[in-house]
Amino acid sequence: MAQSGDGGLCKSSDLKLSIGQGDAGAGTVYRPLVFTNVSDHTCTIQGFPGVSYVGGADGHQVGQPAVRVGAKGPAVTLNKGQTASAAIGFVNVQNFDTVTCQPQPVRGLRVYPPQETASLFVDMSTTGCGNDKIPGDQLTVKSIVKGSNAQ
């Protein structure tokens, strides 16, 4: 099986993104951000993706990016068609004071796979806090794990 010429790291062009179903916690919904290898080669992915809300026709960032939670996990090798995922925590921004939050419509998520500078976009209509000075984190992200059922 051919390897990519960069040591086998998964690049944005190797991956397709989707959002899986999740579980609600105390004011937070956790959903897996699923990375599927759609390339013709095996690649490796490890660490935390960069995740932020985006809105408007211009795709501007809404609020602060996701805060990393937990330890960096081991490398995950993906053959063509295999998946890995990172648990994303979405705080219910209605729990924040409206004046402090400055709620804004969100079109989706801008995602940077680990060790990658090219971003991907995944559709997800919701509301985010436009103010980056909210008392807490509107988005959290855990390290990538094998499979599509991030906990």
C-alpha positions as CSV (number, residue, x, y, z in Angstrom):
1,M,0.0,0.0,0.0
2,A,1.4,3.4,-1.0
3,Q,2.3,5.9,1.7
4,S,2.0,9.6,1.3
5,G,5.4,11.3,0.9
6,D,5.3,13.1,4.2
7,G,5.7,10.3,6.7
8,G,2.2,9.1,6.5
9,L,0.4,11.9,8.4
10,C,-3.2,12.3,7.5
11,K,-3.7,15.5,5.5
12,S,-7.0,17.5,5.1
13,S,-7.2,16.2,1.5
14,D,-7.1,12.6,2.9
15,L,-10.0,13.1,5.2
16,K,-13.8,13.5,5.2
17,L,-15.5,15.0,8.3
18,S,-18.9,14.3,9.9
19,I,-20.6,14.9,13.2
20,G,-22.0,11.8,15.0
21,Q,-24.8,11.6,17.5
22,G,-23.9,12.3,21.1
23,D,-24.9,12.4,24.7
24,A,-26.0,15.4,26.8
25,G,-24.5,16.3,30.1
26,A,-25.1,19.1,32.5
27,G,-25.6,21.9,30.0
28,T,-23.2,20.4,27.5
29,V,-23.8,18.0,24.5
30,Y,-20.9,15.7,23.5
31,R,-20.7,14.6,19.9
32,P,-18.0,12.8,18.0
33,L,-16.2,14.6,15.2
34,V,-15.5,11.8,12.9
35,F,-12.5,11.7,10.5
36,T,-12.8,9.2,7.7
37,N,-9.7,8.3,5.5
38,V,-11.0,8.8,1.9
39,S,-7.5,8.6,0.4
40,D,-5.9,5.6,-1.4
41,H,-3.2,5.2,1.3
42,T,-2.8,4.5,4.9
43,C,-2.2,7.6,7.1
44,T,-1.7,8.4,10.8
45,I,-3.5,10.9,12.9
46,Q,-2.7,11.9,16.5
47,G,-3.6,14.6,19.0
48,F,-6.1,17.4,19.1
49,P,-7.8,18.9,16.1
50,G,-8.3,22.7,16.0
51,V,-12.0,23.4,16.2
52,S,-13.9,26.6,16.1
53,Y,-17.4,27.9,15.2
54,V,-17.8,29.8,12.0
55,G,-20.7,32.0,10.8
56,G,-21.8,34.3,8.0
57,A,-21.1,34.0,4.2
58,D,-17.4,34.8,4.9
59,G,-16.9,32.0,7.4
60,H,-15.7,34.2,10.2
61,Q,-14.8,32.7,13.5
62,V,-17.5,33.0,16.2
63,G,-16.0,33.2,19.7
64,Q,-13.0,31.4,21.0
65,P,-11.8,28.1,19.5
66,A,-12.3,24.8,21.3
67,V,-10.3,24.3,24.5
68,R,-8.3,21.0,24.7
69,V,-9.4,18.7,27.5
70,G,-7.4,15.6,28.7
71,A,-4.2,14.1,27.5
72,K,-2.9,13.6,24.0
73,G,-3.8,10.1,22.9
74,P,-1.7,7.6,20.9
75,A,-1.3,7.7,17.2
76,V,-4.2,6.2,15.2
77,T,-3.4,4.5,11.8
78,L,-6.3,4.7,9.3
79,N,-6.5,2.5,6.3
80,K,-8.8,3.6,3.5
81,G,-12.4,3.9,4.8
82,Q,-11.4,3.6,8.5
83,T,-12.5,6.3,11.1
84,A,-11.1,8.1,14.1
85,S,-12.9,10.6,16.2
86,A,-12.6,13.4,18.7
87,A,-15.3,14.2,21.3
88,I,-16.4,17.8,21.0
89,G,-18.3,19.4,23.9
90,F,-20.9,21.9,22.9
91,V,-22.1,24.1,25.8
92,N,-25.7,25.3,25.6
93,V,-24.9,29.0,25.1
94,Q,-28.4,29.9,26.3
95,N,-27.0,29.3,29.8
96,F,-24.8,32.4,29.5
97,D,-26.0,35.9,30.0
98,T,-27.2,37.3,26.6
99,V,-25.3,40.5,27.0
100,T,-22.1,38.7,27.9
101,C,-22.5,35.9,25.3
102,Q,-23.6,38.1,22.3
103,P,-25.3,35.1,20.6
104,Q,-24.7,34.7,16.9
105,P,-25.9,32.1,14.3
106,V,-23.2,29.5,13.5
107,R,-23.1,27.7,10.1
108,G,-20.7,25.0,11.2
109,L,-17.2,24.1,12.4
110,R,-13.8,24.9,10.9
111,V,-11.5,22.0,11.7
112,Y,-7.8,21.7,11.4
113,P,-6.6,18.1,11.7
114,P,-3.5,17.7,14.0
115,Q,-0.3,18.8,12.4
116,E,-2.2,20.3,9.4
117,T,-2.5,23.9,8.2
118,A,-5.4,23.3,5.7
119,S,-8.8,23.4,7.3
120,L,-12.0,21.4,6.7
121,F,-15.6,22.5,7.2
122,V,-18.5,20.6,8.6
123,D,-22.1,21.9,8.4
124,M,-23.8,22.3,11.8
125,S,-26.4,25.0,12.3
126,T,-26.5,26.3,15.9
127,T,-25.8,29.3,18.0
128,G,-22.5,30.4,19.5
129,C,-21.3,33.2,21.7
130,G,-19.7,36.0,19.7
131,N,-18.0,37.4,22.7
132,D,-14.7,35.6,23.6
133,K,-14.9,36.8,27.2
134,I,-17.6,34.4,28.4
135,P,-17.2,32.8,31.8
136,G,-16.4,29.3,30.5
137,D,-15.7,27.4,27.3
138,Q,-18.4,27.2,24.6
139,L,-16.4,24.4,22.9
140,T,-14.1,21.7,24.2
141,V,-12.2,19.0,22.3
142,K,-10.6,15.7,23.4
143,S,-7.7,13.9,21.7
144,I,-8.5,11.7,18.6
145,V,-9.2,8.0,19.3
146,K,-9.7,5.1,17.0
147,G,-13.3,4.5,15.7
148,S,-16.3,6.8,15.4
149,N,-17.7,6.6,18.9
150,A,-15.7,9.1,20.9
151,Q,-16.4,9.3,24.6
